[in-house]
Amino acid sequence: MKSEASVVAMEYNPNNLLSALISELKLKNDAALSRALEVAPPVISKIRHRRLPVGASLLIRMQEISDLSIRELRGLMGDRRNKFRISDKQFKPKQPVS
């Protein structure tokens, strides 16, 4: 059985990512992070409260300003998947309703 610490370490938690970025970039708070990432402050707040996922474009921007790899950034937020797969349904054209 896994210990509680290892289960917690594997959980998705974007707060770890945001806090690590603030520390890495030597910023004061979320407002400074939003300026560095060139996003509106509510975006950071929504990510912290898990109402908005960390999107690909934001993850790339985080990589650009921090020099951390995408894999490291995903690891910081608890995403341990080796590959990210998109559903086949996203590529199929919609069938007309008859």
N, C-alpha and C positions, 0 to 999 in steps of 0.2 A: 504494500500500500504506500502511496506517495505521501511524503510529509506535507504539512500545510504550507511550509515555506516554498516548496517546489511548485505547488499548485498555484500559489499567489504569483510566483515568478512567471508562470506561463499565461496568466490572464492578460487579455487585451486591456491596456490602460494608457490612453493617449496623454494623460497627465505626466507620466514618466518622460515621455518624449519632449513635451513642452518644457518641463522643468530642466531636463538635460540640455536642451538648446539654450535656455536662458543662462545656465551655468557656463556652458561651453563658449558662448559669445560674450560672456561677462556683462549681461544686461541686468537692469533693475527689476523689471516686471513684465507682465503680459503686454502692456501698451508699447513698451520698447521693442518687444518681440514682433508685435504686429507691424510696427514701422520697419523693422529690419526685413520682414518677409513681404512687405508692401501689400498687406491685406488690412481690411477694416478690423478694428478691435473686437467687434461682436463675433467675428469668425473664430478668434482664439477662445472666446468665452463659450461659444457653442460647442467647440471641440472639447473643451474641458468638462462641460456638462453632458457630453456624449449625445448631443442633439445633431451633430454634424460629424461625419467621418473625415479622416484625414485623406483628402483626395490626392490623386496622382500628381497634379500640377503643383499642389502645395508641398508634397513630399520632394519633388524635384527642386523646388525653390529652397527648401530646407537644406538639401544636399549642396546646392550652389553656394549658400552663404556660410555653411558650417564645415565644409570639406569632409564630412562624414559620408560614408557610402550609403546607398539606399538600403542595403542589407542591414547595416548598423542602425539606421534610423528605424527601420521596421522592427528590429530586435528591441530597441528601446521602448517601443510601445507595445511589445508583447506579441507581435505578429511573427510566428515561427515557421510559417509555411515556406517550403522550398520553391514552389511555383505558385503563381497566381493565375487561375484559369477563369476565362470569361465563359458564361453560359452560351451554348449553341443557339438558344432562343434569341439572343441579341443580334444574331447575324441573319436570321431567317426573315424574309419579307412577310408582311402581314397578308393573310389570305382574305380576299374579298368575301363579304357576307352575302350569300345568295338567298 
